[in-house]
Every structure is written in structure tokens, then in C-alpha cells.
Amino acid sequence: MKYRPEIDGLRAISILLILIYHIDPLVIPGGFVGVDVFFVISGYLITKNITDDLSADRFSFGNFYARRIKRIFPSVLLVLLACLVVGWHGLFAHEYAILGKHVAASGGFVSNFVYQAEAGYFDLDSASKPLLHLWSLAVEEQFYLLWPLIIWGTWRVARLGHHDAAQWTRRAIILVVAISLGLAGYLHLTDPSRVFYLSPARAWELGIGALLTRLPLDRLGARQQAWLAWLGILLVVGAGTLLNHDLMYPGYWVLLPVLGSACLLIVTQPSVWVGGRILISRPMTSVGVLSFSIYLWHWPLIYFMRTFGWSQAHPAVVWLAAPGSILLAWLSYRLVERPIRYARSAWVAVALFTSMVLVGGVGWNVYSRDGMEFRERMALEDFGGLVEESDAACLQRFAAYAPKFCRLHDPDRPVDVLLLGDSIGHNAFWGVAKDYARLGSNVAMIGWPGVAPVLVPASDRKLYEGDIDQRLNLLLAHINDFPSVKTLVLSYRLPYELPPQVRHQVSATLDLLQAQKRDIVFLMPPPSLPFNPIDCYGLPPLRPTLRSVCEVRESEMKPEYFAARDEMRRMLAKLDIPYFDAHQAICADGNCSLTLDGKVIYRTIKYLTAEGSAHVYTDMSRHLSRK
């Protein structure tokens, strides 16, 4: 295929639209249309190569897929590996788990399905997806799994029947475009997220580019080409500047960049218009040649800058993603992509395919192991420690209830105090255990995530996983099975509202426990933070400290937070049940201090570190209230 520099110029426009949009959507609110331009260009170039090879009787599926692998895999592998390495040193476990999942999906070129299942491209969580941009690459590669077979099959059937192969191919492309466009229109009305991510609904965009290879473009005169060129640039740039993510996109608006790209590809004589001479200029073609690598690098750079807090500390720093991605693209193109792409060994494609499988496997391993959470535990130990979820001695002692959380302070002694709770109760365990140990009592904690230690009515049992509700009710009704237990401590996350049903559940539970002749203590949880505590200590050297003063003002907290606590106090006072308010251990004079001896006492927005738990709860028995 003869080289057309104006196509690289069009690629440059596409990648610049995408790059600026991802850095600051307010500058070019519709820059996401650059992806649609890429689809049209890709459909044109790949189909042109296939039909040229078919015309010369040199097409083979092996060569086609080997070329695709050598073209795509080297830079993708480099980016995936770089993300895994940087993520290892700078991402917390839940963030690294997301990265691992998306590395696995990207390595298998199925990330579009993963993102479609998770949410939308424009949702707030998109900023937490380091490889979100690779959805479009997945769409392309899925398309090209079948596209060569369709073109080759149509060509062969036409030749065997002594028909015009070019004409038959054109009809086949039109049919594919029509079916895909019809599907996109239907899904646009019924399930818009599928239109965005699924390759069958995007195939028509690549098909439009493919259709151009079957049209006699050289027959257009200079004036006609000039008019088409101006129309094309108007549609593409207009879409990039006028559209925004509030529109239901792709929808009908996608016709603007697709048709605009088609108009520009039809123009085979760029010199007939002023813009064409700009497209074929050295700066534009240089960026266009690097556009694929720029696309691969730009979003991970932006993601890490934002996730590590660099753009929060210095908002303008995110613009460094532009020159940074261009530099990394140039290096990867010169040192990796180009040498491998033109390597003649047949084993190169096999080695690249195997490497992609291995890297995808590494990503899945990271995801399945919860983001290698041991890294986070090691880091948190430096900031105050992390309490284990369960221990073997406790699980054995309370095996009949199969709790998710199960901690035993001293496995060699009977249990004197039983702490029942959800993850908030588990978070309180370390401090509560130390406080009661000072008094000579041994504490055990059992519970389940998100499950308050209150009686579950039959009407709510479907809300619980498995038979947790039955095990919890059994435990609450048979505290007498643990004769050594003299005190029950209840701790769980309080909802911002306490409707009558919840108040009834709590009251019924407290009545039941009091009837079993046990002392009861209720723990009010510490406040949740309006920011991530990582802002206070960072993760050196990649994540800076964003808050020199680590505190929260009570005025920043929601009124409902205080209202729910006041209502719970009134309920406990009526039953004469003492309680400890963790809020008061952290907050005083309207401010809540989140540090102790220079260390942050929170490890997430909801949970304390082990040292934080000890600090908040160690003297709780001396500060119980009945008011």
C-alpha cells in the first residue's frame, strides 16, 4: 500500500483530541471522538492491506495475524509491565487488585467486556481504572479476529463463481455495516453502555473505513476533494469541541467524527487544500507515527499522577502527561516497537503471544491475591499496624458459627468478654482487648462484614449471604453456651438514619442479651473521614503528603451523623446500657485529630490502624457513660 502521510496527520489530530480531553475535559469537551477517528482509519488501512494481498494472491491468515501481533503486542506488553511495576511501589492493595484485573483483561483483549460490566466510560470511577483506554484496542482486535475471514471468504466465493470480487466485497462490507449500525441503534435505545463498549455495535465504524477501500476515490477532482476535506475537518474538530460526556454517546452524534474521518480519507491529494498541507507537515506526521504508542502511555501517566496525588498537590502537573507520553512513545517506538515489528523471524510472533499470556496471568494473579495485600500490611505496619482478620484458635473455638471475623486475644484462657460486630467491631478489637487485658479479662471478637450483631427478622433473611442470619440469631440466643463470658460488647457501623424497624431490632437484641444475665457495653464507632488518610502520610517516594495538618472539623461532618448517635444514646439510656463513644476519644473543641505521636491513626476513611485502635479504646472502660 502506498504511504499516505495525510493519514498520519489525521492520526495526530485524533491523539491530540484524546490526550487533551483526558488531561482536562474543559479544554476539549468532546475529545473522546478521537477514538472514533482511529476506528475509521484502522478499518481503512487493515482492509486495504487485506484486499491488496488478495489481489496479488499473497494473502495468508498466518501472515496477517503475525503482523498484527508484531504491530500491537510489543508496546502493549511494555505498558502493562510498566504499570505493574509502578503499581507495586505506589498502589494500595485495592488499587493494585483493580490494576491486576485490568492487566489480565487487556492481555486477553477482552477489557471492553470488563468495563461494560463494571460501569460506563464517563462515570466517576473511570479515574480509578488505569487501563481504561485499552477498551478500544480490545474492540479492534475482536473485530479483526473475524474480519479477514469475511473478506477472504467473500473474495474466494466471488472468484470461484467468476464474479467481480471487488464488487462482492463491497456488498459484504455494506451488509456488515448495516447490521452493526442497526444493532447500535437498537442498543442505543435499550442499553447504551453496550453500544459504547461492545465490538458488534462498533464494527460499523471500522466498516465505514473498510468501505472506502472499495470506492474509486481517484475519480474525484481537486475541487471536490477540497470541499470534502473542509467538510471532514469541520465535522471532526467540531465534534471534538462541541460534544461533551453529558450527551448520550455514541448515539447519533458519533456520525459526526465517523463521517468526518471518511471525508478526510477520501481526499487522496492533500495539497488541494490548505489544511492538507498542514496534515502532511513533519510535526503532524511525526506525532501521527507515534500516535499508537502515545495512546498507550498517556492514560496510565494521567492515572498515576492523579492517584499518587501529584495533580492535587500541583494541579498543572497533569499537563506533563502530554510531553511525558510523547517521550515514552518515542522511546518505545524506537527501541521496542519498530525493531520487533520488522523482525523477520517467524518465532517473534509466537514469543510475543506467549509473553502476553504470561503477563495476563501475572495480572490475574495480582487480582486473585487481592492486590498482593501483604504489601499494604507491610506499609501499614510502619504507620500503625493492621489487625489480622481471623486467627486459627478463635476459628476453632467458634467453629459452629463460622464467622468471617474471629480474633482471640489469649488463646490459652477462657473468654471473659465477647465482642460482637461487623468490620467496625473488628477494627475496635485490638484496643478493646488491650483495655480489658489491663483489667485481667480475655476478649474474643466474632462477626461478619457488613452484618450488625442484631437479631435478623425472617423478612430480612434474603438480604444476607447464605445462612449468616441463622448463625447470627443462633449465637445471640445462646450466649449461655459460653458460661465464662460475663460481658458482651456490641460494635457496628451506625446508619445515618434509625428507622423504626432498625430501632426495634436493636431493642429486641438488647432485651434478649440482658435476659441472659450478661453485662452489655455498646461502642459508638469513630467518625468516617471525608478524605483518604493516605493524604496525611503518603507512600514515599511516589505518593507525597498532601495534608500537613491531619485533622477533621466537626463542622465538616453531616448533621445526620450526630443525629443517629443522639438517637442511639437515648435508646441505650432507656435500657440503662453503658456505652463508649469513640468520637469523643478523637474529637475535642470542634476538631478531630487523626495523628498520634506523628503517626496517622486511620488506615482507610473508616478504619483505624492497630495503634489507632489501641489509642481510642484502651481506656474505654474508664469512660463509659449511661447518659
N, C-alpha and C positions, 0 to 999 in steps of 0.2 A: 504494500500500500504506500502510495506517495505521501511523504510527510507534509502535513498542513499546519504551519506554525500558528495560524489563527485559532486552531483548536486549543493549543496550549495557552493562548491568550484568553480564551473563554474559560479554560480551567482556572486561570489566575483570578478572573472575576469571581468565579464560584467560591474558591477557597478564601478569598478576601471577605466575601459576604459572610461566610460561615464563621471565620475567625473573629471578625469584629462583633458579630452578633453574640457569640459565646462570651466574649470579654465584657461587652456592655450592650445589652439589647436596646437601650435607649438611643444608641447612635444609629444602628440599622435594625429596626424592629422586625423586619421580615427576612433577615439574613439567612434564616434556615432554608430558604428556597434554593440556596446553592447546592443542596443535596439533590434536588430535582434536576438541576442543570447537569450534575455529574451523571445521573441516571441516563439522561438522553445521550450525552457524549459517549458513555460506556456502551449503550446499545448500538450506537452507530459504528464505533471502532471495532468492537468484537464481531459484530455481524459482517462488517466489511472484510475483516480478515478471514472469517469462515467462508464466505462466498467467493473471495479471491482464490482461496486454496481449493475450493470445489471446482472452480472454473479451470484451474491448472491441474486438476486431478492429483493433487498432493495432500489433500486433507486426511488426517487421521485423528481419531479420538485421543490416542495416547499422546501425540504431539500437542494437541490442543490443551489437554489438562496439565501436561508437564509445563507448558508455557505459562499457564495461569498460576500454577504453584510457584514457579520461579519468579513470577512477577509480583505476587501478593505475599507469599509466606515470609520472605526474609525480613522485611520491615515490620510486619505484624509480630513475628516472633521476638524481634528486638524490643518492641514497645511493651509487649506482655511481660517479658523478663525484667525489663527496667521497672515496670510498675510493681512487680512482685518484690524486687529488691528494695526499692524506695519504701514501699508499704511495710515491709518487715521492720524497717527502722523508724517509721513515723506514724503508723496507723494503730489505733487500738483494736482490740480483738474483733468487736462487732464490725468495724470498718474493714478490717483485713479479711474477714469472712465474706463480706459483700464483694470485695475485690476478687477473692478466690473463686467465688461462684461465677462472676462475670468473665474471669480469665478462662474458666472451663467452657463457658458458653461461647465465648469468642473464638477459642481454639477449635470448637466444633462447628463454627459459623451458624449457630442457632440462637445468638443473643437476641435477635428480634422477637423470638417467641418468649424468651425470658422476660424482656422488658414489657411486652404486651401483657403478660400475665401479672406483672408487678404493678404497673400503673401506666401513666402517659408520659410522653416526651417533655411536655411543658409543665408537669407537676412540680411541686416544691421539692420533692425528693430526688428530682433529676440531678441536683447538685451533689448528691451522695453516691452517684454511680460513676466510677472513674473511667469506665469503658463504654459509656452510653452511646458514643458516636459510632461504635462499630456495628450498630444495628443495620446501617445502610450497606456495609460490606457483606453482612450475612444475607441480606436481601439479594444482592448481586450474585453472590456465589450460589445461592439456591436456584436462582434464575438460570445460571449457566450450567447447572447440572443437567437440565433438560433441553435448553435452547439449541445446542449443537445437534442433538438428536432430531429435533423438529426440523431444523433447516436441512440437515443431511438427508433425513427420510423423505422430505418433500422433494428435494433435488433429485434423489435417486429414482423415486416413483415417476417423476416427470421425464427423466431421461429414458427410463425403461419403456415408457409409453410414447416416446418420441414427441413429447410436448416441450413447450418453451419453459425451461427450468426457472428462469428469472421471473417469468410471469406467475408461475405456480408458487414460487417462494413469496412473491409479493402478496398473493392471495392468502397464503398461510399466515403471514405476519399480520395482515389486516384482520383475519379471524381471531388470532390471539389477542390483538389489541382490543377488539370489540368485546370479547368475552371478559377480559380483565377489566376493561372500563365499565362494563355492565355490573360486574361484581363489586367494583369500587363504589359505584353509585348506590347499589343496594346496601352495602355495609355502612356507607356514609349516613344512611337514614336509620340503620338498626344498631350498629356497633362501631362508632367512629375510631376507637383505638385500634381496631383490626385493620382499618384502611391505612392507618399510618405505618404499622409495623409488618404486616404480612405480605410476603412476596407476590402471591397471586393478585392482590389488589394494587400492587406497584408495577407489575410486569408491563402494563401498557405504556408506562413512561419509557422503559428501555425499548419497548416495541416501536415507539414513535421514532426513536433514533435509528432502529433497525430498518424501519420502512424507508428512511431517506436513502439507504444504500440501493434501493430498487427503483429510485426515481431518476430520470435523466436531468440531473442538476446542471450539466454543462450547456444545456439549451437556453438557459436564461441569459438575457442580455445584461449589460453593465448597469443600465438604469434600473432594471427590475431588481437586480441583486442589491443595488444601493438602497432602494426603498425597503426591501426585506431586511437588510442589515439594520437600518434605523428602527424599523418596527421591532425587530428582535431585541435590540439593546434597550429599547423603551420598555418592553414587556418584562425583561429580566431585572433591570435596575429598578423599574417602577414597582415590581413585586417585592423586591428587597427592601425598599424604602417605605412603601405604603401598607403592606400587610403587617400583621402582628400576631402573637400567640393567643390573643383573645378570640380570634376567628376560629371557626370550626375547620381546621386544616388537617389533611389536604383538601378535601371537598372540591368544590368547583374552582376555587382560587388557584389550585395547582396548575390549571390550564395556562395561566399567565407565564410562569417560568418555563414550562414544558414547550409551549408553542414558541415562546421567545427563543429558546435554545435551538429549536428546529429551524427557525428562520435564519439564525446565525450560522448553522451548519450548512444550510443550503448555499450560502454565499461562498463560492469557491474562488472568487477573485477579491481578496480583501483590499486590494489597492483602489477599488472603485469608490470607496468612501473613507472619510477622514478617520472614523473610529477603527476601521480595519487596519490602517497603518499603525495605530496605537496598539492594537491586539498583537501584531506581529513584531512589535518592538522588542529589543533584547531584554529589558526588565520584565515585561509581561510574560514572554515565553520562558524566561528563566524561572519565574515563580510557578508557571504552569507545569514545567517539567518536574518540579519538586512538590506539586500540589498533593499527590497521594501521601507522601511522607509527612508533609505539613499537617494534613488532615489527621493522620495517625497520632502525631505528637501533641497537637495543640490542646485537646481536651484534657488528657492526663496532667499536663502542666497547669492548666487552669484549676483543675480539681485539687491538685496537691497544694497550690498556692492558697486556695480558699480553705481547704480542710486543715492545713497547718496554721491558719490564722495570719498568714503574711499579708493578705489583702485587707484584713481587718486592722492590722497594725498600721499599714500604709496602703490605702485604697488604690493608689495609682500603680502599685507594684504588679497588679494583674495584667497590665498592659505589656509587661515584659514577656508575657506568653507569646506575643507576636514575633519579636525577633528571636526569642528562645526557640520556638517551634521551627522557624525558618533555618536557624543554625543547626539544630539537631537533624532536621530533614536533609540539609546539605551533607552533613557528615554521614548519615546513614545511607544516603543515596550514593555517595562517592565510595564509601568503604564497604558497604554491605549489599545494598540493593543492586547496583549496576554490575559489580563483578559476578554476583551469583546469577543474575538474570541472563547473562550472556555466556555462562559456563556451558561447555558442550557435553560434559559427562552426563550420561543417562541416569546415573545414580544420584545426581544432585536433587532431583525432584523427590526421589524416594527418601533421601536423608531429611529433606525439609518436611515432608509429610510425617515421617516418624517423629521428628523433633516437635512438630505441632501437637501430635498425640501426647507426647510426654509432658509438654508444658501445660496442655489442658488437664492432664492427670494431676500435675502439681497443684494447679488451681483448685481442682475438685478436692484434693487432699486438704488444702488450706480451709476450704469451706466446710468440709465434713468434720474437721477438727476444731470447729468454732473459732476460726481465725487465729489458730495457734495461741489460745488464750494464756498459755503459760508465759508468753512474752509480757502480757499485760500484768499478770500476777507478779512477775519479777520486777516490773517497773513500779507497781503499786507498793511493793514492799519498801521501796525507798521513800515513798510518800506517806506511809502509814499502815500498810499491810492490808491483806484481803483474807477474810474468813472462809474456810472451806465450806462447800455446800453440805456435805454429809461426812460421817465417819463410820467405819465398819462396826465398831462396838455399839453405836447408837442404832444403826440399821438392824442389827441382830436383836437388840433388846425390844425394839418396837416393830418387829417384822410383820406382825399381824395387821398393821395399819399401812404398811408400805409407803411411808411418807417420802416426799421428794427432798425436803429439808430435814436433816436429822443430825443434831450435834449433842455431844455428851461431854461435859467439862471434865469429869473424873470417871473414867470407865470402871474403876475398881471399887466405887462406892455406890450405895443406893441413891436413887434420885429423890431429893427433898423438894425441889422446885421444878415445875414443868411449865415451860414457856411455849405457848401455842400461838401460831401466827402464820402470815404469808411471808413474802420476801422482806417486808419491813420488819417483821418479828425476827426473821433470821438475821437481819442486819443488826438488830439490837442484842443478839445473843452474847457476843463477846463481852460487852460492857456489863450486861446483867449478870452473866456468870461470874465475872470478877467481883462484882459488888456482893453477891450472895456468898462467894467463897470467903470473903473477908469476915462474914458472919458465921462461917462454918457450915454452909449449906452447899449441896451439889446440884447444879442446874442441867437439865436436858431441854432441848428445843426440837419440836417436830411441827411440820406443816407442809403446805403445798403452795406453789407460786400463784398469786392472784386469788387465793381462796381464804377468805376471812374465817377465823375459828368460831363460827356461829352455826347454830342448827340450820339445816337446809330443808325447807318445806318441800313436800312432794311436787308442788307446782313448779319449782325451780330446778329440779334434778336434771332436766335436759340441758341445763346451762353448764353442767360440769362434765369434765372429761372422764370417760369410763365410769368407775364406781367410787370416785373420790367422795361424793356426797354421802354414800353409805358408810364408808370408812370413817369419815369425819363425825357423822352422827353417832356411830358406834363408840368412838373414842370419847366424845363428850358425855355420853350416857353411862359410861363405865369407868369413870375416873377411880372409882373404888377398887378397881382391879389393880391399882398401884398404891398399896397401903402406905408406902414410905413417903408418898407425895403429900406434903402438908400445904403447899401454896401453888396456886395457878396464876400465871402471868399471861395476859392476853395482849397481843400487839399486832396491829394490821393497819393498812392504809385506810384512812378515813375518807369517804367520799365527800365531795363539796356539799352534797345535799343528803339529808337523812329522812327519806320519805317514811310514811307510817309503817310500811311493810318491813323496812330495814330496822326501824326502832323496835318493832315487835320481835324480830329475830334476835336482836341483841338482848332485849329484856328477857325473852324466854330462855336464852342461853345462860344468862347470869343467874336467873332463878334456878335453873337446873343444877348449875355448879354449886350454888350456895346450899341447895338441898343435900348435896353430897358432903357437906361439912368440911369444905376446904376454904382456906383464905384465898381471896381473889385480889389481884392487883391489875389495873389497866394502864397500859402505856400509850400516851399520845405520841405520835411519830414526830420526828423533826421536820421542819419545813422543806419543801422542794425548792430547788434553785431555778431562777429564770435564765441561767446561763450554765454552760458546761464548766465544771471546776477545773478542767484542763487549762482554761484560760488563766488560772491562777499560778500554775506551776509549769505549764508547757511540757514538752517532751524533747529535751535537748538531744542533739543540736538542731533538729528540724523544726520543732514547734516552739515558738517563743512564748514568753509570759505576756499575756495581753492585759492582765489586771494587776497593777502594782498594789492596790488596796483591795483585798479579797473579803468583801462583805456584802450583805443584802440589807436594804432598808425595809422595815415592816410596811412602809407606805407603798412599796412596790408589789406587795402581796395582794391577792384577790380578797375582797371582803368575804366571799363565800368560805374561804379557808378558815377565817376566825369564827364565822357563824356556825359552821359544823362542829368546831371544837367546843364552843359555848354550849351547844345543844347536847353534846355528849357529856359534858361536865354536869349539866342539870340532871341527866338520866342517871349518872353514877351516884350523884348526891342523894337522889331519892332512894337508891338501893343501899346507901351507906358503903359504897365500894371505893377504896382509896385508889388514887391514880397518880401517875408521874407524867409531867408534861415536858417532853424533850425540847420543845420550843423555848421554854424558859431557861434551859441549860445553855442554849446557844445565843439567845437574843436578850438584849438589855438596852434600855433607853432608846428604843426605836431602831437599833441596829443589830444585825446578826453577824457575828464574826465567824469566819469559816476557816480560821487558822489556829494552830496551837503550837507554840514554840517554833514558828516559822514553817510548819507543815500544814498543808490543807487537810481538813478533817473529812471532806467529801471525796468520794471516788467517782460518782456519777451525779446527775442532778437530783437523784432521790436517795442514794445510799451513802452511808458513812464508811470511812476506812476502818480497819480494826482499831487503830489508835483513836480515831474519832468516836467510835462506839464506846470505847473504854472511858474516854473523856466525858461523854454525855451521860452515860448510865452508871458509872462506878459508884456515885454517891446517891443513887436514886432512892434507896431505902430510907435515907435521912430526910428526903424532901417529898415524901408522899403527902398528898392533900386529899381532903374529903369535901372541899368547898365547891 
